[in-house]
Amino acid sequence: MHQGGVIAYPTEAVWGLGCDPFNEAAVYRLLSLKKRAPEKGVILIASHIKQFNFILKDLDKEQLKALEESWPGPVSWVVPVNNSIPRWISGNHPGVALRVSNHPVVKALCDIYGGPIVSTSANTQGHIAAKTSWQVRRYFKGNKNLDFITQGIVGNRTKPSQIFDLLTQAVIR
């Protein structure tokens, strides 16, 4: 990922695609792989809330408490974008979706990488998300934008993470 690679990895519910969120070319390769419009934005995933400190620095104590009480876990929060998030991550949104994972492969990836990574489901737009590495291979066979598929299996969740807006507490997904 430090060299611009796009990887597939298991999460709590489905296989995900990830890359360095600050490498614009890598993010656009990932979006091309998924056939996803850049305007939609992507989620960032981390192994610990501290990996998001550069994004969360302007939040108040109550907002931070809401995050801390739900993480790690299958909850994503849309937080206000500050100058630390590039447009290719947030898309056309005033916020960015963040999640701290409890999945051992995700935690290891973020720790080895040294911070949050992009997390979006491993599928092309309009198809169901891959639940196995075999499905990932089938979806992206021959596509040069996928550089690596990790070992591992998805967790026991049947649905993707819920997404809430931190400012309004509204359910987005």
Short mmCIF file of the C-alpha atoms (twelve columns), coordinates in Angstrom:
data_MODEL
# 
_entry.id   MODEL 
# 
loop_
_atom_site.group_PDB 
_atom_site.id 
_atom_site.type_symbol 
_atom_site.label_atom_id 
_atom_site.label_alt_id 
_atom_site.label_comp_id 
_atom_site.label_asym_id 
_atom_site.label_seq_id 
_atom_site.Cartn_x 
_atom_site.Cartn_y 
_atom_site.Cartn_z 
_atom_site.pdbx_PDB_model_num 
ATOM 1   C CA . MET A 1   0.000   0.000   0.000   1 
ATOM 2   C CA . HIS A 2   2.907   2.352   0.644   1 
ATOM 3   C CA . GLN A 3   3.782   1.916   -3.027  1 
ATOM 4   C CA . GLY A 4   0.279   2.640   -4.347  1 
ATOM 5   C CA . GLY A 5   -1.060  -0.916  -4.307  1 
ATOM 6   C CA . VAL A 6   -4.710  -1.902  -3.967  1 
ATOM 7   C CA . ILE A 7   -5.479  -4.925  -1.796  1 
ATOM 8   C CA . ALA A 8   -8.467  -7.102  -0.907  1 
ATOM 9   C CA . TYR A 9   -8.941  -8.209  2.701   1 
ATOM 10  C CA . PRO A 10  -11.628 -9.752  4.927   1 
ATOM 11  C CA . THR A 11  -13.658 -7.611  7.326   1 
ATOM 12  C CA . GLU A 12  -16.353 -8.409  9.872   1 
ATOM 13  C CA . ALA A 13  -19.047 -9.054  7.218   1 
ATOM 14  C CA . VAL A 14  -17.597 -8.952  3.692   1 
ATOM 15  C CA . TRP A 15  -14.329 -8.704  1.801   1 
ATOM 16  C CA . GLY A 16  -13.069 -5.169  1.390   1 
ATOM 17  C CA . LEU A 17  -10.797 -3.286  -0.958  1 
ATOM 18  C CA . GLY A 18  -8.216  -0.954  0.479   1 
ATOM 19  C CA . CYS A 19  -5.289  1.299   -0.256  1 
ATOM 20  C CA . ASP A 20  -3.361  4.296   1.061   1 
ATOM 21  C CA . PRO A 21  -5.999  7.023   1.470   1 
ATOM 22  C CA . PHE A 22  -3.442  9.768   0.819   1 
ATOM 23  C CA . ASN A 23  -2.244  8.320   -2.491  1 
ATOM 24  C CA . GLU A 24  -4.625  9.854   -5.020  1 
ATOM 25  C CA . ALA A 25  -3.578  7.488   -7.825  1 
ATOM 26  C CA . ALA A 26  -4.155  4.430   -5.601  1 
ATOM 27  C CA . VAL A 27  -7.631  5.622   -4.587  1 
ATOM 28  C CA . TYR A 28  -8.567  6.235   -8.221  1 
ATOM 29  C CA . ARG A 29  -7.266  2.758   -9.145  1 
ATOM 30  C CA . LEU A 30  -9.506  1.310   -6.423  1 
ATOM 31  C CA . LEU A 31  -12.500 3.325   -7.614  1 
ATOM 32  C CA . SER A 32  -11.844 2.166   -11.187 1 
ATOM 33  C CA . LEU A 33  -11.675 -1.438  -9.985  1 
ATOM 34  C CA . LYS A 34  -15.088 -1.056  -8.335  1 
ATOM 35  C CA . LYS A 35  -16.531 1.102   -11.123 1 
ATOM 36  C CA . ARG A 36  -17.502 3.517   -8.348  1 
ATOM 37  C CA . ALA A 37  -18.052 7.217   -8.889  1 
ATOM 38  C CA . PRO A 38  -15.475 9.353   -7.019  1 
ATOM 39  C CA . GLU A 39  -18.267 11.675  -5.840  1 
ATOM 40  C CA . LYS A 40  -19.574 8.941   -3.500  1 
ATOM 41  C CA . GLY A 41  -16.475 8.957   -1.285  1 
ATOM 42  C CA . VAL A 42  -15.087 6.000   0.664   1 
ATOM 43  C CA . ILE A 43  -14.831 4.858   4.275   1 
ATOM 44  C CA . LEU A 44  -11.584 4.935   6.230   1 
ATOM 45  C CA . ILE A 45  -10.911 2.075   8.624   1 
ATOM 46  C CA . ALA A 46  -8.426  1.906   11.486  1 
ATOM 47  C CA . SER A 47  -7.257  -0.466  14.204  1 
ATOM 48  C CA . HIS A 48  -7.562  2.117   16.982  1 
ATOM 49  C CA . ILE A 49  -9.253  5.490   17.448  1 
ATOM 50  C CA . LYS A 50  -5.808  7.099   17.885  1 
ATOM 51  C CA . GLN A 51  -5.137  6.444   14.197  1 
ATOM 52  C CA . PHE A 52  -7.876  9.030   13.503  1 
ATOM 53  C CA . ASN A 53  -6.544  11.721  15.872  1 
ATOM 54  C CA . PHE A 54  -5.600  13.992  12.965  1 
ATOM 55  C CA . ILE A 55  -9.247  13.979  11.835  1 
ATOM 56  C CA . LEU A 56  -10.928 14.059  15.256  1 
ATOM 57  C CA . LYS A 57  -8.917  16.892  16.792  1 
ATOM 58  C CA . ASP A 58  -11.752 19.442  16.477  1 
ATOM 59  C CA . LEU A 59  -14.513 17.288  18.000  1 
ATOM 60  C CA . ASP A 60  -15.932 18.036  21.442  1 
ATOM 61  C CA . LYS A 61  -15.885 15.615  24.398  1 
ATOM 62  C CA . GLU A 62  -19.422 14.327  23.825  1 
ATOM 63  C CA . GLN A 63  -18.722 13.573  20.183  1 
ATOM 64  C CA . LEU A 64  -15.502 11.754  21.074  1 
ATOM 65  C CA . LYS A 65  -17.349 9.804   23.750  1 
ATOM 66  C CA . ALA A 66  -19.916 8.578   21.199  1 
ATOM 67  C CA . LEU A 67  -17.098 7.297   18.995  1 
ATOM 68  C CA . GLU A 68  -15.190 5.679   21.854  1 
ATOM 69  C CA . GLU A 69  -18.304 3.884   23.127  1 
ATOM 70  C CA . SER A 70  -19.060 2.306   19.748  1 
ATOM 71  C CA . TRP A 71  -15.516 1.365   18.691  1 
ATOM 72  C CA . PRO A 72  -14.069 -1.038  17.928  1 
ATOM 73  C CA . GLY A 73  -17.123 -2.453  16.254  1 
ATOM 74  C CA . PRO A 74  -19.422 -2.525  13.246  1 
ATOM 75  C CA . VAL A 75  -20.332 1.163   13.425  1 
ATOM 76  C CA . SER A 76  -19.118 3.838   11.030  1 
ATOM 77  C CA . TRP A 77  -19.484 7.515   11.849  1 
ATOM 78  C CA . VAL A 78  -19.538 10.378  9.384   1 
ATOM 79  C CA . VAL A 79  -17.507 13.167  10.942  1 
ATOM 80  C CA . PRO A 80  -16.898 16.671  9.596   1 
ATOM 81  C CA . VAL A 81  -14.101 16.908  7.069   1 
ATOM 82  C CA . ASN A 82  -11.231 19.116  8.084   1 
ATOM 83  C CA . ASN A 83  -8.224  20.073  5.996   1 
ATOM 84  C CA . SER A 84  -6.648  16.662  6.634   1 
ATOM 85  C CA . ILE A 85  -8.985  14.738  4.291   1 
ATOM 86  C CA . PRO A 86  -8.530  14.951  0.532   1 
ATOM 87  C CA . ARG A 87  -11.534 15.276  -1.782  1 
ATOM 88  C CA . TRP A 88  -10.820 11.865  -3.347  1 
ATOM 89  C CA . ILE A 89  -11.729 10.328  0.049   1 
ATOM 90  C CA . SER A 90  -14.758 12.426  1.031   1 
ATOM 91  C CA . GLY A 91  -16.181 12.759  -2.478  1 
ATOM 92  C CA . ASN A 92  -18.881 15.420  -2.666  1 
ATOM 93  C CA . HIS A 93  -19.653 15.149  1.046   1 
ATOM 94  C CA . PRO A 94  -18.911 17.572  3.907   1 
ATOM 95  C CA . GLY A 95  -17.953 14.586  6.069   1 
ATOM 96  C CA . VAL A 96  -15.908 11.411  5.963   1 
ATOM 97  C CA . ALA A 97  -17.013 7.982   7.192   1 
ATOM 98  C CA . LEU A 98  -14.707 6.398   9.787   1 
ATOM 99  C CA . ARG A 99  -14.688 2.999   11.503  1 
ATOM 100 C CA . VAL A 100 -12.424 1.248   13.983  1 
ATOM 101 C CA . SER A 101 -12.448 -2.475  13.261  1 
ATOM 102 C CA . ASN A 102 -12.191 -5.434  15.549  1 
ATOM 103 C CA . HIS A 103 -11.286 -7.871  12.741  1 
ATOM 104 C CA . PRO A 104 -7.772  -9.293  13.255  1 
ATOM 105 C CA . VAL A 105 -6.724  -8.943  9.604   1 
ATOM 106 C CA . VAL A 106 -7.938  -5.339  9.397   1 
ATOM 107 C CA . LYS A 107 -6.237  -4.468  12.690  1 
ATOM 108 C CA . ALA A 108 -2.966  -6.027  11.498  1 
ATOM 109 C CA . LEU A 109 -3.128  -4.232  8.130   1 
ATOM 110 C CA . CYS A 110 -3.708  -0.831  9.751   1 
ATOM 111 C CA . ASP A 111 -1.004  -1.403  12.353  1 
ATOM 112 C CA . ILE A 112 1.555   -2.553  9.775   1 
ATOM 113 C CA . TYR A 113 0.589   0.254   7.398   1 
ATOM 114 C CA . GLY A 114 0.783   2.727   10.285  1 
ATOM 115 C CA . GLY A 115 -2.643  4.346   10.054  1 
ATOM 116 C CA . PRO A 116 -6.112  4.161   8.563   1 
ATOM 117 C CA . ILE A 117 -6.708  2.667   5.137   1 
ATOM 118 C CA . VAL A 118 -9.517  2.898   2.614   1 
ATOM 119 C CA . SER A 119 -12.284 0.366   3.160   1 
ATOM 120 C CA . THR A 120 -14.972 -0.347  0.588   1 
ATOM 121 C CA . SER A 121 -16.703 -3.583  -0.277  1 
ATOM 122 C CA . ALA A 122 -15.000 -5.928  -2.734  1 
ATOM 123 C CA . ASN A 123 -17.442 -5.868  -5.629  1 
ATOM 124 C CA . THR A 124 -18.227 -3.847  -8.682  1 
ATOM 125 C CA . GLN A 125 -21.080 -1.370  -8.498  1 
ATOM 126 C CA . GLY A 126 -24.409 -3.190  -8.570  1 
ATOM 127 C CA . HIS A 127 -23.094 -6.605  -7.474  1 
ATOM 128 C CA . ILE A 128 -23.238 -8.123  -4.012  1 
ATOM 129 C CA . ALA A 129 -20.104 -7.829  -1.896  1 
ATOM 130 C CA . ALA A 130 -17.716 -10.774 -1.903  1 
ATOM 131 C CA . LYS A 131 -17.937 -13.069 1.133   1 
ATOM 132 C CA . THR A 132 -14.954 -15.260 0.161   1 
ATOM 133 C CA . SER A 133 -11.542 -14.765 -1.411  1 
ATOM 134 C CA . TRP A 134 -12.771 -16.963 -4.272  1 
ATOM 135 C CA . GLN A 135 -15.508 -14.411 -5.038  1 
ATOM 136 C CA . VAL A 136 -12.925 -11.612 -4.955  1 
ATOM 137 C CA . ARG A 137 -10.820 -13.517 -7.502  1 
ATOM 138 C CA . ARG A 138 -13.868 -14.141 -9.682  1 
ATOM 139 C CA . TYR A 139 -15.006 -10.495 -9.615  1 
ATOM 140 C CA . PHE A 140 -11.590 -9.070  -10.434 1 
ATOM 141 C CA . LYS A 141 -9.909  -11.827 -12.474 1 
ATOM 142 C CA . GLY A 142 -7.409  -10.267 -14.848 1 
ATOM 143 C CA . ASN A 143 -7.931  -6.730  -13.522 1 
ATOM 144 C CA . LYS A 144 -4.506  -5.180  -13.056 1 
ATOM 145 C CA . ASN A 145 -5.816  -2.671  -10.495 1 
ATOM 146 C CA . LEU A 146 -5.968  -5.358  -7.785  1 
ATOM 147 C CA . ASP A 147 -2.445  -6.033  -6.550  1 
ATOM 148 C CA . PHE A 148 -2.895  -8.430  -3.633  1 
ATOM 149 C CA . ILE A 149 -5.461  -10.584 -1.812  1 
ATOM 150 C CA . THR A 150 -4.684  -11.279 1.848   1 
ATOM 151 C CA . GLN A 151 -5.270  -14.506 3.713   1 
ATOM 152 C CA . GLY A 152 -8.222  -14.723 6.092   1 
ATOM 153 C CA . ILE A 153 -11.964 -15.090 6.333   1 
ATOM 154 C CA . VAL A 154 -14.779 -12.686 7.058   1 
ATOM 155 C CA . GLY A 155 -16.196 -12.410 10.544  1 
ATOM 156 C CA . ASN A 156 -19.622 -13.630 11.567  1 
ATOM 157 C CA . ARG A 157 -21.601 -10.456 10.804  1 
ATOM 158 C CA . THR A 158 -24.258 -10.804 8.134   1 
ATOM 159 C CA . LYS A 159 -24.687 -7.092  7.379   1 
ATOM 160 C CA . PRO A 160 -22.179 -4.323  6.662   1 
ATOM 161 C CA . SER A 161 -21.454 -1.724  9.336   1 
ATOM 162 C CA . GLN A 162 -24.125 0.770   10.264  1 
ATOM 163 C CA . ILE A 163 -23.322 4.364   9.352   1 
ATOM 164 C CA . PHE A 164 -24.371 7.293   11.544  1 
ATOM 165 C CA . ASP A 165 -23.906 11.029  11.181  1 
ATOM 166 C CA . LEU A 166 -21.975 12.242  14.234  1 
ATOM 167 C CA . LEU A 167 -23.496 15.732  14.195  1 
ATOM 168 C CA . THR A 168 -27.157 14.731  13.807  1 
ATOM 169 C CA . GLN A 169 -27.056 11.099  15.073  1 
ATOM 170 C CA . ALA A 170 -29.112 10.231  11.968  1 
ATOM 171 C CA . VAL A 171 -28.828 6.713   10.560  1 
ATOM 172 C CA . ILE A 172 -27.347 6.849   7.053   1 
ATOM 173 C CA . ARG A 173 -27.239 3.066   6.480   1 
# 
